[in-house]
Amino acid sequence: MAWHDNQNEAADENFLNIIHHAALEPTKKYTEPQTTSQEIGWMTQPLIRVDRTDRRLHYHRQKTEITVYMETAWKLKEQSVNLQ
C-alpha cells in the first residue's frame, strides 16, 4: 500500500478505459462470436415480436368447475397426508 501522486492522468484514463472495455460482455466488445461456444446465445433479440393477444402462441390458464374441484380435493388430500 503506497501513496502515488497522479502525475500522469492520461495513462490512468487509458488504463481505466482498458479495464472498462475488458469488463463488457462479449456482444458489446466484438461484432461476431470469437469462439464456437460464444455462438450459442450470441443473438439475444427475439426472432418474432411478442404479442400476448395472439391466441395461437399464448394459452392463458383458465379454471373450470372440474379444475376448481380437483384442486380443492388435491389440497385436502395433501393436508390429510401431512397431518398424519
N, CA, C and O atoms as a Maestro MAE file, in Angstrom:
{
 s_m_m2io_version
 :::
 2.0.0
}

f_m_ct {
 s_m_title
 :::
 protein
 m_atom[336] {
  # First column is atom index #
  i_m_mmod_type
  r_m_x_coord
  r_m_y_coord
  r_m_z_coord
  i_m_residue_number
  s_m_chain_name
  s_m_pdb_residue_name
  s_m_pdb_atom_name
  i_m_atomic_number
  :::
  1 25 0.846 -1.164 0.000 1 A "MET " " N  " 7
  2 3 0.000 0.000 0.000 1 A "MET " " CA " 6
  3 2 0.902 1.241 0.000 1 A "MET " " C  " 6
  4 15 1.500 1.599 1.015 1 A "MET " " O  " 8
  5 25 0.977 1.860 -1.129 2 A "ALA " " N  " 7
  6 3 1.817 3.040 -1.258 2 A "ALA " " CA " 6
  7 2 0.984 4.193 -1.798 2 A "ALA " " C  " 6
  8 15 -0.022 3.986 -2.476 2 A "ALA " " O  " 8
  9 25 1.404 5.375 -1.496 3 A "TRP " " N  " 7
  10 3 0.734 6.580 -1.974 3 A "TRP " " CA " 6
  11 2 1.508 7.108 -3.178 3 A "TRP " " C  " 6
  12 15 2.711 7.361 -3.103 3 A "TRP " " O  " 8
  13 25 0.783 7.270 -4.300 4 A "HIS " " N  " 7
  14 3 1.407 7.776 -5.507 4 A "HIS " " CA " 6
  15 2 0.685 9.034 -5.953 4 A "HIS " " C  " 6
  16 15 -0.539 9.129 -5.859 4 A "HIS " " O  " 8
  17 25 1.453 9.996 -6.439 5 A "ASP " " N  " 7
  18 3 0.843 11.202 -6.999 5 A "ASP " " CA " 6
  19 2 0.311 10.879 -8.386 5 A "ASP " " C  " 6
  20 15 0.941 10.130 -9.134 5 A "ASP " " O  " 8
  21 25 -0.845 11.437 -8.736 6 A "ASN " " N  " 7
  22 3 -1.418 11.219 -10.064 6 A "ASN " " CA " 6
  23 2 -0.850 12.234 -11.043 6 A "ASN " " C  " 6
  24 15 -1.549 13.146 -11.482 6 A "ASN " " O  " 8
  25 25 0.420 12.068 -11.380 7 A "GLN " " N  " 7
  26 3 1.068 12.997 -12.285 7 A "GLN " " CA " 6
  27 2 0.726 12.680 -13.740 7 A "GLN " " C  " 6
  28 15 0.670 13.584 -14.573 7 A "GLN " " O  " 8
  29 25 0.503 11.433 -14.042 8 A "ASN " " N  " 7
  30 3 0.224 11.032 -15.411 8 A "ASN " " CA " 6
  31 2 -1.235 10.582 -15.512 8 A "ASN " " C  " 6
  32 15 -1.526 9.386 -15.520 8 A "ASN " " O  " 8
  33 25 -2.140 11.547 -15.589 9 A "GLU " " N  " 7
  34 3 -3.570 11.222 -15.610 9 A "GLU " " CA " 6
  35 2 -3.993 10.618 -16.940 9 A "GLU " " C  " 6
  36 15 -4.964 9.863 -16.980 9 A "GLU " " O  " 8
  37 25 -3.294 10.925 -18.036 10 A "ALA " " N  " 7
  38 3 -3.641 10.352 -19.334 10 A "ALA " " CA " 6
  39 2 -3.433 8.839 -19.323 10 A "ALA " " C  " 6
  40 15 -4.240 8.095 -19.881 10 A "ALA " " O  " 8
  41 25 -2.376 8.393 -18.702 11 A "ALA " " N  " 7
  42 3 -2.132 6.959 -18.595 11 A "ALA " " CA " 6
  43 2 -3.200 6.310 -17.720 11 A "ALA " " C  " 6
  44 15 -3.622 5.186 -17.993 11 A "ALA " " O  " 8
  45 25 -3.636 6.999 -16.680 12 A "ASP " " N  " 7
  46 3 -4.685 6.459 -15.825 12 A "ASP " " CA " 6
  47 2 -6.003 6.346 -16.578 12 A "ASP " " C  " 6
  48 15 -6.731 5.368 -16.406 12 A "ASP " " O  " 8
  49 25 -6.322 7.340 -17.417 13 A "GLU " " N  " 7
  50 3 -7.543 7.286 -18.224 13 A "GLU " " CA " 6
  51 2 -7.485 6.127 -19.211 13 A "GLU " " C  " 6
  52 15 -8.470 5.415 -19.406 13 A "GLU " " O  " 8
  53 25 -6.320 5.945 -19.832 14 A "ASN " " N  " 7
  54 3 -6.147 4.839 -20.764 14 A "ASN " " CA " 6
  55 2 -6.309 3.498 -20.042 14 A "ASN " " C  " 6
  56 15 -6.966 2.591 -20.552 14 A "ASN " " O  " 8
  57 25 -5.712 3.379 -18.866 15 A "PHE " " N  " 7
  58 3 -5.829 2.157 -18.079 15 A "PHE " " CA " 6
  59 2 -7.285 1.897 -17.706 15 A "PHE " " C  " 6
  60 15 -7.755 0.763 -17.803 15 A "PHE " " O  " 8
  61 25 -8.005 2.938 -17.278 16 A "LEU " " N  " 7
  62 3 -9.418 2.776 -16.918 16 A "LEU " " CA " 6
  63 2 -10.260 2.371 -18.122 16 A "LEU " " C  " 6
  64 15 -11.167 1.548 -17.996 16 A "LEU " " O  " 8
  65 25 -9.968 2.940 -19.285 17 A "ASN " " N  " 7
  66 3 -10.700 2.545 -20.494 17 A "ASN " " CA " 6
  67 2 -10.471 1.082 -20.827 17 A "ASN " " C  " 6
  68 15 -11.404 0.379 -21.213 17 A "ASN " " O  " 8
  69 25 -9.237 0.616 -20.680 18 A "ILE " " N  " 7
  70 3 -8.923 -0.794 -20.947 18 A "ILE " " CA " 6
  71 2 -9.658 -1.700 -19.964 18 A "ILE " " C  " 6
  72 15 -10.205 -2.730 -20.358 18 A "ILE " " O  " 8
  73 25 -9.672 -1.327 -18.704 19 A "ILE " " N  " 7
  74 3 -10.360 -2.136 -17.688 19 A "ILE " " CA " 6
  75 2 -11.862 -2.166 -17.949 19 A "ILE " " C  " 6
  76 15 -12.489 -3.222 -17.857 19 A "ILE " " O  " 8
  77 25 -12.439 -1.017 -18.273 20 A "HIS " " N  " 7
  78 3 -13.888 -0.974 -18.545 20 A "HIS " " CA " 6
  79 2 -14.240 -1.755 -19.802 20 A "HIS " " C  " 6
  80 15 -15.280 -2.411 -19.850 20 A "HIS " " O  " 8
  81 25 -13.399 -1.694 -20.808 21 A "HIS " " N  " 7
  82 3 -13.645 -2.459 -22.036 21 A "HIS " " CA " 6
  83 2 -13.560 -3.963 -21.761 21 A "HIS " " C  " 6
  84 15 -14.334 -4.736 -22.326 21 A "HIS " " O  " 8
  85 25 -12.643 -4.377 -20.914 22 A "ALA " " N  " 7
  86 3 -12.493 -5.795 -20.594 22 A "ALA " " CA " 6
  87 2 -13.692 -6.316 -19.800 22 A "ALA " " C  " 6
  88 15 -14.000 -7.507 -19.847 22 A "ALA " " O  " 8
  89 25 -14.363 -5.430 -19.077 23 A "ALA " " N  " 7
  90 3 -15.490 -5.853 -18.254 23 A "ALA " " CA " 6
  91 2 -16.794 -5.952 -19.048 23 A "ALA " " C  " 6
  92 15 -17.785 -6.467 -18.530 23 A "ALA " " O  " 8
  93 25 -16.813 -5.472 -20.286 24 A "LEU " " N  " 7
  94 3 -18.026 -5.533 -21.098 24 A "LEU " " CA " 6
  95 2 -18.343 -6.973 -21.485 24 A "LEU " " C  " 6
  96 15 -17.458 -7.827 -21.538 24 A "LEU " " O  " 8
  97 25 -19.639 -7.229 -21.759 25 A "GLU " " N  " 7
  98 3 -19.995 -8.552 -22.241 25 A "GLU " " CA " 6
  99 2 -19.535 -8.710 -23.689 25 A "GLU " " C  " 6
  100 15 -19.357 -7.712 -24.388 25 A "GLU " " O  " 8
  101 25 -19.341 -9.945 -24.150 26 A "PRO " " N  " 7
  102 3 -18.741 -10.175 -25.469 26 A "PRO " " CA " 6
  103 2 -19.521 -9.548 -26.629 26 A "PRO " " C  " 6
  104 15 -18.911 -9.135 -27.616 26 A "PRO " " O  " 8
  105 25 -20.844 -9.466 -26.537 27 A "THR " " N  " 7
  106 3 -21.607 -8.902 -27.651 27 A "THR " " CA " 6
  107 2 -21.338 -7.415 -27.830 27 A "THR " " C  " 6
  108 15 -21.534 -6.883 -28.923 27 A "THR " " O  " 8
  109 25 -20.890 -6.731 -26.771 28 A "LYS " " N  " 7
  110 3 -20.558 -5.310 -26.886 28 A "LYS " " CA " 6
  111 2 -19.097 -5.094 -27.287 28 A "LYS " " C  " 6
  112 15 -18.746 -4.032 -27.800 28 A "LYS " " O  " 8
  113 25 -18.252 -6.089 -27.057 29 A "LYS " " N  " 7
  114 3 -16.838 -5.963 -27.423 29 A "LYS " " CA " 6
  115 2 -16.594 -6.325 -28.881 29 A "LYS " " C  " 6
  116 15 -15.793 -5.676 -29.553 29 A "LYS " " O  " 8
  117 25 -17.270 -7.346 -29.373 30 A "TYR " " N  " 7
  118 3 -16.994 -7.884 -30.702 30 A "TYR " " CA " 6
  119 2 -18.258 -7.840 -31.559 30 A "TYR " " C  " 6
  120 15 -19.373 -7.841 -31.036 30 A "TYR " " O  " 8
  121 25 -18.075 -7.800 -32.875 31 A "THR " " N  " 7
  122 3 -19.220 -7.779 -33.787 31 A "THR " " CA " 6
  123 2 -19.747 -9.179 -34.078 31 A "THR " " C  " 6
  124 15 -20.919 -9.343 -34.416 31 A "THR " " O  " 8
  125 25 -18.897 -10.178 -33.951 32 A "GLU " " N  " 7
  126 3 -19.321 -11.560 -34.165 32 A "GLU " " CA " 6
  127 2 -18.625 -12.449 -33.149 32 A "GLU " " C  " 6
  128 15 -17.612 -12.047 -32.576 32 A "GLU " " O  " 8
  129 25 -19.153 -13.666 -32.909 33 A "PRO " " N  " 7
  130 3 -18.569 -14.538 -31.889 33 A "PRO " " CA " 6
  131 2 -17.122 -14.901 -32.201 33 A "PRO " " C  " 6
  132 15 -16.756 -15.118 -33.356 33 A "PRO " " O  " 8
  133 25 -16.310 -14.963 -31.153 34 A "GLN " " N  " 7
  134 3 -14.894 -15.266 -31.317 34 A "GLN " " CA " 6
  135 2 -14.608 -16.763 -31.198 34 A "GLN " " C  " 6
  136 15 -13.604 -17.247 -31.719 34 A "GLN " " O  " 8
  137 25 -15.487 -17.493 -30.516 35 A "THR " " N  " 7
  138 3 -15.317 -18.942 -30.363 35 A "THR " " CA " 6
  139 2 -16.624 -19.629 -30.721 35 A "THR " " C  " 6
  140 15 -17.664 -18.980 -30.831 35 A "THR " " O  " 8
  141 25 -16.569 -20.946 -30.903 36 A "THR " " N  " 7
  142 3 -17.803 -21.673 -31.198 36 A "THR " " CA " 6
  143 2 -18.719 -21.725 -29.987 36 A "THR " " C  " 6
  144 15 -19.935 -21.834 -30.147 36 A "THR " " O  " 8
  145 25 -18.179 -21.649 -28.795 37 A "SER " " N  " 7
  146 3 -19.019 -21.624 -27.598 37 A "SER " " CA " 6
  147 2 -19.815 -20.329 -27.503 37 A "SER " " C  " 6
  148 15 -20.923 -20.324 -26.968 37 A "SER " " O  " 8
  149 25 -19.270 -19.247 -28.008 38 A "GLN " " N  " 7
  150 3 -19.981 -17.972 -27.976 38 A "GLN " " CA " 6
  151 2 -21.123 -17.920 -28.987 38 A "GLN " " C  " 6
  152 15 -22.015 -17.080 -28.862 38 A "GLN " " O  " 8
  153 25 -21.111 -18.800 -29.982 39 A "GLU " " N  " 7
  154 3 -22.176 -18.792 -30.983 39 A "GLU " " CA " 6
  155 2 -23.523 -19.114 -30.365 39 A "GLU " " C  " 6
  156 15 -24.552 -18.628 -30.835 39 A "GLU " " O  " 8
  157 25 -23.530 -19.926 -29.317 40 A "ILE " " N  " 7
  158 3 -24.777 -20.267 -28.636 40 A "ILE " " CA " 6
  159 2 -25.176 -19.074 -27.784 40 A "ILE " " C  " 6
  160 15 -24.447 -18.691 -26.869 40 A "ILE " " O  " 8
  161 25 -26.308 -18.496 -28.071 41 A "GLY " " N  " 7
  162 3 -26.794 -17.364 -27.312 41 A "GLY " " CA " 6
  163 2 -26.246 -16.024 -27.751 41 A "GLY " " C  " 6
  164 15 -26.444 -15.026 -27.058 41 A "GLY " " O  " 8
  165 25 -25.554 -15.972 -28.896 42 A "TRP " " N  " 7
  166 3 -24.979 -14.695 -29.335 42 A "TRP " " CA " 6
  167 2 -26.081 -13.707 -29.709 42 A "TRP " " C  " 6
  168 15 -26.002 -12.526 -29.369 42 A "TRP " " O  " 8
  169 25 -27.102 -14.186 -30.403 43 A "MET " " N  " 7
  170 3 -28.202 -13.310 -30.803 43 A "MET " " CA " 6
  171 2 -29.261 -13.348 -29.701 43 A "MET " " C  " 6
  172 15 -29.983 -14.335 -29.565 43 A "MET " " O  " 8
  173 25 -29.352 -12.293 -28.929 44 A "THR " " N  " 7
  174 3 -30.264 -12.282 -27.792 44 A "THR " " CA " 6
  175 2 -31.600 -11.629 -28.108 44 A "THR " " C  " 6
  176 15 -32.499 -11.641 -27.267 44 A "THR " " O  " 8
  177 25 -31.755 -11.061 -29.292 45 A "GLN " " N  " 7
  178 3 -33.029 -10.452 -29.667 45 A "GLN " " CA " 6
  179 2 -34.009 -11.554 -30.077 45 A "GLN " " C  " 6
  180 15 -33.610 -12.504 -30.750 45 A "GLN " " O  " 8
  181 25 -35.276 -11.448 -29.686 46 A "PRO " " N  " 7
  182 3 -36.246 -12.473 -30.087 46 A "PRO " " CA " 6
  183 2 -36.454 -12.466 -31.600 46 A "PRO " " C  " 6
  184 15 -36.395 -11.417 -32.241 46 A "PRO " " O  " 8
  185 25 -36.697 -13.643 -32.159 47 A "LEU " " N  " 7
  186 3 -36.873 -13.755 -33.595 47 A "LEU " " CA " 6
  187 2 -38.225 -13.234 -34.049 47 A "LEU " " C  " 6
  188 15 -38.362 -12.741 -35.169 47 A "LEU " " O  " 8
  189 25 -39.225 -13.342 -33.181 48 A "ILE " " N  " 7
  190 3 -40.543 -12.820 -33.520 48 A "ILE " " CA " 6
  191 2 -40.964 -11.805 -32.472 48 A "ILE " " C  " 6
  192 15 -40.511 -11.849 -31.328 48 A "ILE " " O  " 8
  193 25 -41.833 -10.892 -32.873 49 A "ARG " " N  " 7
  194 3 -42.328 -9.877 -31.958 49 A "ARG " " CA " 6
  195 2 -43.300 -10.541 -30.989 49 A "ARG " " C  " 6
  196 15 -44.151 -11.329 -31.403 49 A "ARG " " O  " 8
  197 25 -43.177 -10.229 -29.713 50 A "VAL " " N  " 7
  198 3 -44.028 -10.838 -28.698 50 A "VAL " " CA " 6
  199 2 -45.374 -10.134 -28.703 50 A "VAL " " C  " 6
  200 15 -45.461 -8.926 -28.480 50 A "VAL " " O  " 8
  201 25 -46.422 -10.907 -28.961 51 A "ASP " " N  " 7
  202 3 -47.777 -10.384 -28.956 51 A "ASP " " CA " 6
  203 2 -48.611 -11.262 -28.033 51 A "ASP " " C  " 6
  204 15 -48.973 -12.380 -28.399 51 A "ASP " " O  " 8
  205 25 -48.915 -10.767 -26.849 52 A "ARG " " N  " 7
  206 3 -49.646 -11.566 -25.861 52 A "ARG " " CA " 6
  207 2 -51.105 -11.791 -26.237 52 A "ARG " " C  " 6
  208 15 -51.768 -12.639 -25.640 52 A "ARG " " O  " 8
  209 25 -51.616 -11.053 -27.212 53 A "THR " " N  " 7
  210 3 -53.012 -11.241 -27.603 53 A "THR " " CA " 6
  211 2 -53.170 -12.335 -28.652 53 A "THR " " C  " 6
  212 15 -54.296 -12.719 -28.969 53 A "THR " " O  " 8
  213 25 -52.073 -12.843 -29.196 54 A "ASP " " N  " 7
  214 3 -52.137 -13.896 -30.205 54 A "ASP " " CA " 6
  215 2 -52.443 -15.220 -29.520 54 A "ASP " " C  " 6
  216 15 -51.587 -15.759 -28.820 54 A "ASP " " O  " 8
  217 25 -53.638 -15.750 -29.705 55 A "ARG " " N  " 7
  218 3 -54.083 -16.965 -29.035 55 A "ARG " " CA " 6
  219 2 -53.375 -18.210 -29.572 55 A "ARG " " C  " 6
  220 15 -53.426 -19.266 -28.943 55 A "ARG " " O  " 8
  221 25 -52.722 -18.098 -30.718 56 A "ARG " " N  " 7
  222 3 -52.017 -19.263 -31.262 56 A "ARG " " CA " 6
  223 2 -50.773 -19.592 -30.456 56 A "ARG " " C  " 6
  224 15 -50.366 -20.752 -30.398 56 A "ARG " " O  " 8
  225 25 -50.160 -18.586 -29.831 57 A "LEU " " N  " 7
  226 3 -48.906 -18.790 -29.124 57 A "LEU " " CA " 6
  227 2 -49.043 -18.730 -27.610 57 A "LEU " " C  " 6
  228 15 -48.231 -19.325 -26.902 57 A "LEU " " O  " 8
  229 25 -50.043 -18.029 -27.098 58 A "HIS " " N  " 7
  230 3 -50.175 -17.824 -25.661 58 A "HIS " " CA " 6
  231 2 -51.518 -18.376 -25.189 58 A "HIS " " C  " 6
  232 15 -52.580 -17.869 -25.551 58 A "HIS " " O  " 8
  233 25 -51.446 -19.413 -24.382 59 A "TYR " " N  " 7
  234 3 -52.638 -20.021 -23.816 59 A "TYR " " CA " 6
  235 2 -52.738 -19.596 -22.358 59 A "TYR " " C  " 6
  236 15 -51.891 -19.948 -21.536 59 A "TYR " " O  " 8
  237 25 -53.768 -18.845 -22.051 60 A "HIS " " N  " 7
  238 3 -53.931 -18.375 -20.691 60 A "HIS " " CA " 6
  239 2 -54.595 -19.454 -19.845 60 A "HIS " " C  " 6
  240 15 -55.426 -20.219 -20.334 60 A "HIS " " O  " 8
  241 25 -54.220 -19.507 -18.575 61 A "ARG " " N  " 7
  242 3 -54.768 -20.504 -17.673 61 A "ARG " " CA " 6
  243 2 -56.229 -20.166 -17.386 61 A "ARG " " C  " 6
  244 15 -56.566 -19.030 -17.050 61 A "ARG " " O  " 8
  245 25 -57.076 -21.161 -17.524 62 A "GLN " " N  " 7
  246 3 -58.496 -20.979 -17.264 62 A "GLN " " CA " 6
  247 2 -58.932 -22.019 -16.252 62 A "GLN " " C  " 6
  248 15 -58.499 -23.170 -16.309 62 A "GLN " " O  " 8
  249 25 -59.789 -21.617 -15.323 63 A "LYS " " N  " 7
  250 3 -60.319 -22.545 -14.341 63 A "LYS " " CA " 6
  251 2 -61.771 -22.850 -14.665 63 A "LYS " " C  " 6
  252 15 -62.583 -21.949 -14.873 63 A "LYS " " O  " 8
  253 25 -62.082 -24.148 -14.702 64 A "THR " " N  " 7
  254 3 -63.461 -24.586 -14.889 64 A "THR " " CA " 6
  255 2 -63.925 -25.217 -13.591 64 A "THR " " C  " 6
  256 15 -63.164 -25.285 -12.626 64 A "THR " " O  " 8
  257 25 -65.160 -25.676 -13.559 65 A "GLU " " N  " 7
  258 3 -65.699 -26.285 -12.342 65 A "GLU " " CA " 6
  259 2 -64.892 -27.509 -11.929 65 A "GLU " " C  " 6
  260 15 -64.600 -27.698 -10.748 65 A "GLU " " O  " 8
  261 25 -64.538 -28.330 -12.893 66 A "ILE " " N  " 7
  262 3 -63.826 -29.559 -12.565 66 A "ILE " " CA " 6
  263 2 -62.402 -29.267 -12.079 66 A "ILE " " C  " 6
  264 15 -61.908 -29.958 -11.188 66 A "ILE " " O  " 8
  265 25 -61.734 -28.255 -12.650 67 A "THR " " N  " 7
  266 3 -60.388 -27.951 -12.188 67 A "THR " " CA " 6
  267 2 -60.403 -27.346 -10.785 67 A "THR " " C  " 6
  268 15 -59.510 -27.627 -9.986 67 A "THR " " O  " 8
  269 25 -61.394 -26.527 -10.477 68 A "VAL " " N  " 7
  270 3 -61.516 -25.978 -9.124 68 A "VAL " " CA " 6
  271 2 -61.789 -27.109 -8.133 68 A "VAL " " C  " 6
  272 15 -61.204 -27.141 -7.051 68 A "VAL " " O  " 8
  273 25 -62.683 -28.043 -8.504 69 A "TYR " " N  " 7
  274 3 -62.989 -29.175 -7.629 69 A "TYR " " CA " 6
  275 2 -61.761 -30.043 -7.383 69 A "TYR " " C  " 6
  276 15 -61.474 -30.405 -6.242 69 A "TYR " " O  " 8
  277 25 -61.035 -30.377 -8.447 70 A "MET " " N  " 7
  278 3 -59.878 -31.245 -8.297 70 A "MET " " CA " 6
  279 2 -58.750 -30.550 -7.539 70 A "MET " " C  " 6
  280 15 -58.011 -31.207 -6.805 70 A "MET " " O  " 8
  281 25 -58.603 -29.244 -7.699 71 A "GLU " " N  " 7
  282 3 -57.598 -28.510 -6.945 71 A "GLU " " CA " 6
  283 2 -57.904 -28.549 -5.459 71 A "GLU " " C  " 6
  284 15 -57.005 -28.728 -4.638 71 A "GLU " " O  " 8
  285 25 -59.177 -28.381 -5.112 72 A "THR " " N  " 7
  286 3 -59.583 -28.448 -3.711 72 A "THR " " CA " 6
  287 2 -59.397 -29.858 -3.160 72 A "THR " " C  " 6
  288 15 -58.914 -30.024 -2.040 72 A "THR " " O  " 8
  289 25 -59.773 -30.866 -3.927 73 A "ALA " " N  " 7
  290 3 -59.604 -32.246 -3.485 73 A "ALA " " CA " 6
  291 2 -58.129 -32.575 -3.293 73 A "ALA " " C  " 6
  292 15 -57.773 -33.246 -2.324 73 A "ALA " " O  " 8
  293 25 -57.282 -32.128 -4.177 74 A "TRP " " N  " 7
  294 3 -55.844 -32.383 -4.072 74 A "TRP " " CA " 6
  295 2 -55.266 -31.739 -2.811 74 A "TRP " " C  " 6
  296 15 -54.459 -32.347 -2.108 74 A "TRP " " O  " 8
  297 25 -55.694 -30.485 -2.528 75 A "LYS " " N  " 7
  298 3 -55.216 -29.802 -1.328 75 A "LYS " " CA " 6
  299 2 -55.655 -30.539 -0.068 75 A "LYS " " C  " 6
  300 15 -54.863 -30.694 0.861 75 A "LYS " " O  " 8
  301 25 -56.905 -30.995 -0.023 76 A "LEU " " N  " 7
  302 3 -57.386 -31.736 1.150 76 A "LEU " " CA " 6
  303 2 -56.614 -33.034 1.333 76 A "LEU " " C  " 6
  304 15 -56.270 -33.405 2.456 76 A "LEU " " O  " 8
  305 25 -56.342 -33.723 0.232 77 A "LYS " " N  " 7
  306 3 -55.581 -34.967 0.314 77 A "LYS " " CA " 6
  307 2 -54.169 -34.711 0.839 77 A "LYS " " C  " 6
  308 15 -53.678 -35.449 1.693 77 A "LYS " " O  " 8
  309 25 -53.515 -33.665 0.329 78 A "GLU " " N  " 7
  310 3 -52.171 -33.331 0.778 78 A "GLU " " CA " 6
  311 2 -52.157 -32.952 2.246 78 A "GLU " " C  " 6
  312 15 -51.242 -33.335 2.976 78 A "GLU " " O  " 8
  313 25 -53.160 -32.202 2.690 79 A "GLN " " N  " 7
  314 3 -53.217 -31.800 4.096 79 A "GLN " " CA " 6
  315 2 -53.435 -33.010 4.990 79 A "GLN " " C  " 6
  316 15 -52.829 -33.098 6.058 79 A "GLN " " O  " 8
  317 25 -54.283 -33.938 4.584 80 A "SER " " N  " 7
  318 3 -54.525 -35.110 5.423 80 A "SER " " CA " 6
  319 2 -53.292 -36.004 5.496 80 A "SER " " C  " 6
  320 15 -53.035 -36.605 6.539 80 A "SER " " O  " 8
  321 25 -52.532 -36.105 4.423 81 A "VAL " " N  " 7
  322 3 -51.300 -36.906 4.428 81 A "VAL " " CA " 6
  323 2 -50.259 -36.235 5.314 81 A "VAL " " C  " 6
  324 15 -49.548 -36.917 6.052 81 A "VAL " " O  " 8
  325 25 -50.158 -34.923 5.256 82 A "ASN " " N  " 7
  326 3 -49.152 -34.207 6.040 82 A "ASN " " CA " 6
  327 2 -49.472 -34.190 7.530 82 A "ASN " " C  " 6
  328 15 -48.557 -34.078 8.345 82 A "ASN " " O  " 8
  329 25 -50.747 -34.297 7.911 83 A "LEU " " N  " 7
  330 3 -51.118 -34.275 9.312 83 A "LEU " " CA " 6
  331 2 -50.853 -35.616 9.996 83 A "LEU " " C  " 6
  332 15 -50.752 -35.667 11.222 83 A "LEU " " O  " 8
  333 25 -50.741 -36.683 9.244 84 A "GLN " " N  " 7
  334 3 -50.528 -37.998 9.859 84 A "GLN " " CA " 6
  335 2 -49.117 -38.235 10.236 84 A "GLN " " C  " 6
  336 15 -48.789 -39.298 10.763 84 A "GLN " " O  " 8
  :::
 }
 m_bond[335] {
  # First column is bond index #
  i_m_from
  i_m_to
  i_m_order
  :::
  1 1 2 1
  2 2 3 1
  3 3 4 2
  4 3 5 1
  5 5 6 1
  6 6 7 1
  7 7 8 2
  8 7 9 1
  9 9 10 1
  10 10 11 1
  11 11 12 2
  12 11 13 1
  13 13 14 1
  14 14 15 1
  15 15 16 2
  16 15 17 1
  17 17 18 1
  18 18 19 1
  19 19 20 2
  20 19 21 1
  21 21 22 1
  22 22 23 1
  23 23 24 2
  24 23 25 1
  25 25 26 1
  26 26 27 1
  27 27 28 2
  28 27 29 1
  29 29 30 1
  30 30 31 1
  31 31 32 2
  32 31 33 1
  33 33 34 1
  34 34 35 1
  35 35 36 2
  36 35 37 1
  37 37 38 1
  38 38 39 1
  39 39 40 2
  40 39 41 1
  41 41 42 1
  42 42 43 1
  43 43 44 2
  44 43 45 1
  45 45 46 1
  46 46 47 1
  47 47 48 2
  48 47 49 1
  49 49 50 1
  50 50 51 1
  51 51 52 2
  52 51 53 1
  53 53 54 1
  54 54 55 1
  55 55 56 2
  56 55 57 1
  57 57 58 1
  58 58 59 1
  59 59 60 2
  60 59 61 1
  61 61 62 1
  62 62 63 1
  63 63 64 2
  64 63 65 1
  65 65 66 1
  66 66 67 1
  67 67 68 2
  68 67 69 1
  69 69 70 1
  70 70 71 1
  71 71 72 2
  72 71 73 1
  73 73 74 1
  74 74 75 1
  75 75 76 2
  76 75 77 1
  77 77 78 1
  78 78 79 1
  79 79 80 2
  80 79 81 1
  81 81 82 1
  82 82 83 1
  83 83 84 2
  84 83 85 1
  85 85 86 1
  86 86 87 1
  87 87 88 2
  88 87 89 1
  89 89 90 1
  90 90 91 1
  91 91 92 2
  92 91 93 1
  93 93 94 1
  94 94 95 1
  95 95 96 2
  96 95 97 1
  97 97 98 1
  98 98 99 1
  99 99 100 2
  100 99 101 1
  101 101 102 1
  102 102 103 1
  103 103 104 2
  104 103 105 1
  105 105 106 1
  106 106 107 1
  107 107 108 2
  108 107 109 1
  109 109 110 1
  110 110 111 1
  111 111 112 2
  112 111 113 1
  113 113 114 1
  114 114 115 1
  115 115 116 2
  116 115 117 1
  117 117 118 1
  118 118 119 1
  119 119 120 2
  120 119 121 1
  121 121 122 1
  122 122 123 1
  123 123 124 2
  124 123 125 1
  125 125 126 1
  126 126 127 1
  127 127 128 2
  128 127 129 1
  129 129 130 1
  130 130 131 1
  131 131 132 2
  132 131 133 1
  133 133 134 1
  134 134 135 1
  135 135 136 2
  136 135 137 1
  137 137 138 1
  138 138 139 1
  139 139 140 2
  140 139 141 1
  141 141 142 1
  142 142 143 1
  143 143 144 2
  144 143 145 1
  145 145 146 1
  146 146 147 1
  147 147 148 2
  148 147 149 1
  149 149 150 1
  150 150 151 1
  151 151 152 2
  152 151 153 1
  153 153 154 1
  154 154 155 1
  155 155 156 2
  156 155 157 1
  157 157 158 1
  158 158 159 1
  159 159 160 2
  160 159 161 1
  161 161 162 1
  162 162 163 1
  163 163 164 2
  164 163 165 1
  165 165 166 1
  166 166 167 1
  167 167 168 2
  168 167 169 1
  169 169 170 1
  170 170 171 1
  171 171 172 2
  172 171 173 1
  173 173 174 1
  174 174 175 1
  175 175 176 2
  176 175 177 1
  177 177 178 1
  178 178 179 1
  179 179 180 2
  180 179 181 1
  181 181 182 1
  182 182 183 1
  183 183 184 2
  184 183 185 1
  185 185 186 1
  186 186 187 1
  187 187 188 2
  188 187 189 1
  189 189 190 1
  190 190 191 1
  191 191 192 2
  192 191 193 1
  193 193 194 1
  194 194 195 1
  195 195 196 2
  196 195 197 1
  197 197 198 1
  198 198 199 1
  199 199 200 2
  200 199 201 1
  201 201 202 1
  202 202 203 1
  203 203 204 2
  204 203 205 1
  205 205 206 1
  206 206 207 1
  207 207 208 2
  208 207 209 1
  209 209 210 1
  210 210 211 1
  211 211 212 2
  212 211 213 1
  213 213 214 1
  214 214 215 1
  215 215 216 2
  216 215 217 1
  217 217 218 1
  218 218 219 1
  219 219 220 2
  220 219 221 1
  221 221 222 1
  222 222 223 1
  223 223 224 2
  224 223 225 1
  225 225 226 1
  226 226 227 1
  227 227 228 2
  228 227 229 1
  229 229 230 1
  230 230 231 1
  231 231 232 2
  232 231 233 1
  233 233 234 1
  234 234 235 1
  235 235 236 2
  236 235 237 1
  237 237 238 1
  238 238 239 1
  239 239 240 2
  240 239 241 1
  241 241 242 1
  242 242 243 1
  243 243 244 2
  244 243 245 1
  245 245 246 1
  246 246 247 1
  247 247 248 2
  248 247 249 1
  249 249 250 1
  250 250 251 1
  251 251 252 2
  252 251 253 1
  253 253 254 1
  254 254 255 1
  255 255 256 2
  256 255 257 1
  257 257 258 1
  258 258 259 1
  259 259 260 2
  260 259 261 1
  261 261 262 1
  262 262 263 1
  263 263 264 2
  264 263 265 1
  265 265 266 1
  266 266 267 1
  267 267 268 2
  268 267 269 1
  269 269 270 1
  270 270 271 1
  271 271 272 2
  272 271 273 1
  273 273 274 1
  274 274 275 1
  275 275 276 2
  276 275 277 1
  277 277 278 1
  278 278 279 1
  279 279 280 2
  280 279 281 1
  281 281 282 1
  282 282 283 1
  283 283 284 2
  284 283 285 1
  285 285 286 1
  286 286 287 1
  287 287 288 2
  288 287 289 1
  289 289 290 1
  290 290 291 1
  291 291 292 2
  292 291 293 1
  293 293 294 1
  294 294 295 1
  295 295 296 2
  296 295 297 1
  297 297 298 1
  298 298 299 1
  299 299 300 2
  300 299 301 1
  301 301 302 1
  302 302 303 1
  303 303 304 2
  304 303 305 1
  305 305 306 1
  306 306 307 1
  307 307 308 2
  308 307 309 1
  309 309 310 1
  310 310 311 1
  311 311 312 2
  312 311 313 1
  313 313 314 1
  314 314 315 1
  315 315 316 2
  316 315 317 1
  317 317 318 1
  318 318 319 1
  319 319 320 2
  320 319 321 1
  321 321 322 1
  322 322 323 1
  323 323 324 2
  324 323 325 1
  325 325 326 1
  326 326 327 1
  327 327 328 2
  328 327 329 1
  329 329 330 1
  330 330 331 1
  331 331 332 2
  332 331 333 1
  333 333 334 1
  334 334 335 1
  335 335 336 2
  :::
 }
}
